[in-house]
Amino acid sequence: ELILREATFNPKVKTYIFFVVLFFLFTSVIGILIIPIWIFGLGQWMSGKFFKTLSCQITNKNLKFSKGLILHIEKTIPVENIQDLSFIGGPILRYFGLTVIKIETAGGGGGNHNQNMMSMLGINDAESFKTDILLQREKVIHEKNNSSNQSNTTTIDSQLLMDIKNELIEIKNKMKR
């Protein structure tokens, strides 16, 4: 596979992750005990480690994404299966200057919607990255349609030639009589 573009991520993702986890620690009983450890070192270290796990690439056929420190997630989505790309940016994300690109894909079935969605947090120049994904999607679909049309045409042409050959053989046999 040929890598067409590799995403870069905004370093503010680290700060965002730090504060999101801090919020959840404040809302839980056990978390309140962990807050000092989180604020004075563990939070910065884990947020930085998480940031280093972020990776996203557009290849000639797929969109590849990986993230996660404790639970590592890697997804590869064929670009022709991408149905929708949207931006999510609430007030907290906007405060940090971050955007989430949400990708919905075709297929999967069943009731589990998480298999049909993927979110990418903090990609620099997200609008341009989204455009590149959509352009590659259109290119792959166009190539796929052209190759299937050519194979259909080749099959029709082969059949037509076989019919002509059979007619000529029949005419030749009639002329011999």
C-alpha positions in Angstrom: 0.0 0.0 0.0 1.1 3.5 -0.8 0.9 6.1 2.0 -0.7 9.3 0.5 -0.8 11.4 3.7 0.1 10.9 7.3 -1.8 13.0 9.9 -0.1 15.2 12.5 -1.8 15.8 15.8 -2.2 19.0 17.8 -0.1 18.8 21.0 -3.1 20.3 22.9 -4.6 16.8 22.8 -2.3 16.0 25.8 -3.8 18.9 27.8 -7.4 18.0 26.7 -6.9 14.3 27.8 -5.4 15.5 31.1 -8.4 17.6 32.0 -11.0 15.1 30.7 -9.6 12.4 32.9 -9.3 14.9 35.8 -13.0 15.7 35.4 -13.9 12.0 35.6 -11.7 11.6 38.7 -13.6 14.4 40.4 -16.9 12.7 39.7 -16.0 9.4 41.3 -15.4 8.5 44.9 -12.2 6.5 44.3 -11.0 9.1 41.7 -10.9 11.8 44.4 -8.1 9.8 46.1 -6.1 9.6 42.8 -6.4 13.3 41.9 -3.2 14.4 43.7 -1.2 11.7 42.0 -2.8 12.6 38.6 -2.1 16.3 39.0 1.5 16.0 40.2 2.9 13.8 37.5 0.9 10.7 36.4 -1.5 12.8 34.4 1.1 14.6 32.3 3.1 11.4 31.8 0.0 9.3 30.7 -1.4 12.1 28.5 2.0 12.4 26.7 2.2 8.6 26.3 -1.3 8.6 24.8 -0.4 11.4 22.4 2.5 9.4 21.1 0.2 6.5 20.3 -1.9 8.6 17.9 -1.4 7.7 14.3 -3.5 8.2 11.1 -2.7 7.5 7.5 -4.5 7.7 4.2 -3.2 5.1 1.8 -4.3 4.4 -1.8 -6.9 2.0 -0.5 -7.5 2.4 3.2 -7.7 4.8 6.1 -5.6 3.5 9.0 -5.9 4.8 12.6 -4.5 3.8 15.9 -4.6 5.1 19.4 -4.6 4.1 23.0 -2.3 3.5 25.9 -4.0 0.9 28.0 -6.6 -0.3 25.4 -4.8 0.1 22.1 -7.2 0.4 19.1 -6.1 0.0 15.5 -8.6 0.3 12.7 -8.2 0.0 8.9 -11.2 1.2 6.9 -11.4 0.7 3.1 -11.9 4.2 1.8 -14.8 3.1 -0.5 -16.7 2.1 2.6 -16.7 5.5 4.1 -20.2 7.0 4.1 -19.9 10.2 6.1 -17.2 12.4 7.6 -18.3 15.0 10.1 -16.7 17.4 12.5 -17.5 17.5 16.2 -16.4 20.5 18.2 -18.1 21.5 21.4 -17.1 24.4 23.6 -14.4 22.5 25.5 -12.8 21.2 22.2 -13.0 24.7 20.7 -11.3 26.1 23.8 -8.4 23.8 23.2 -8.5 24.5 19.4 -9.3 20.8 18.7 -11.6 19.0 16.4 -12.9 15.5 16.2 -13.4 13.9 12.8 -16.2 11.3 13.0 -16.2 8.7 10.3 -19.2 6.5 9.5 -18.8 3.4 7.3 -21.0 1.1 5.4 -21.5 -2.5 6.3 -21.1 -4.3 9.6 -24.8 -4.9 10.2 -26.1 -6.0 13.6 -26.9 -3.6 16.4 -23.3 -2.5 17.4 -22.9 1.0 15.9 -19.4 1.3 17.3 -18.1 -1.1 14.6 -19.4 1.4 12.0 -17.9 4.6 13.4 -14.5 5.9 14.2 -13.4 9.2 15.8 -10.1 10.9 15.4 -9.2 13.7 17.9 -6.9 16.6 17.3 -5.7 16.2 13.7 -3.9 19.3 12.5 -5.5 20.9 9.4 -8.6 18.6 9.9 -10.5 20.2 7.0 -7.7 19.5 4.5 -7.3 15.9 5.9 -11.1 15.3 5.5 -10.9 16.6 1.9 -8.0 14.3 1.1 -10.0 11.3 2.5 -13.0 12.2 0.4 -10.9 12.7 -2.8 -9.2 9.3 -2.3 -12.6 7.7 -1.7 -13.9 9.1 -5.0 -10.8 8.0 -6.9 -11.0 4.4 -5.6 -14.8 4.2 -6.4 -14.2 5.7 -9.9 -11.4 3.2 -10.5 -13.5 0.3 -9.2 -16.4 1.3 -11.5 -14.2 1.7 -14.5 -12.5 -1.7 -14.0 -15.9 -3.4 -13.6 -17.2 -1.7 -16.7 -14.1 -2.8 -18.7 -14.5 -6.4 -17.5 -18.2 -6.3 -18.5 -17.3 -4.9 -21.9 -14.6 -7.5 -22.4 -17.1 -10.3 -21.6 -19.6 -8.8 -24.0 -16.9 -8.4 -26.7 -15.7 -12.0 -26.2 -19.3 -13.3 -26.4 -19.9 -11.3 -29.6 -16.7 -12.7 -31.2 -17.7 -16.3 -30.3 -21.1 -15.7 -31.8 -19.5 -14.4 -35.0 -17.1 -17.3 -35.1 -20.0 -19.8 -34.7 -22.0 -18.1 -37.5 -19.0 -18.2 -39.8 -18.4 -21.9 -39.1 -22.1 -22.5 -39.8 -21.9 -20.6 -43.1 -18.7 -22.5 -44.1 -20.4 -25.8 -43.3 -23.4 -24.8 -45.5 -21.2 -23.8 -48.4 -19.5 -27.2 -48.3 -22.7 -29.1 -49.0 
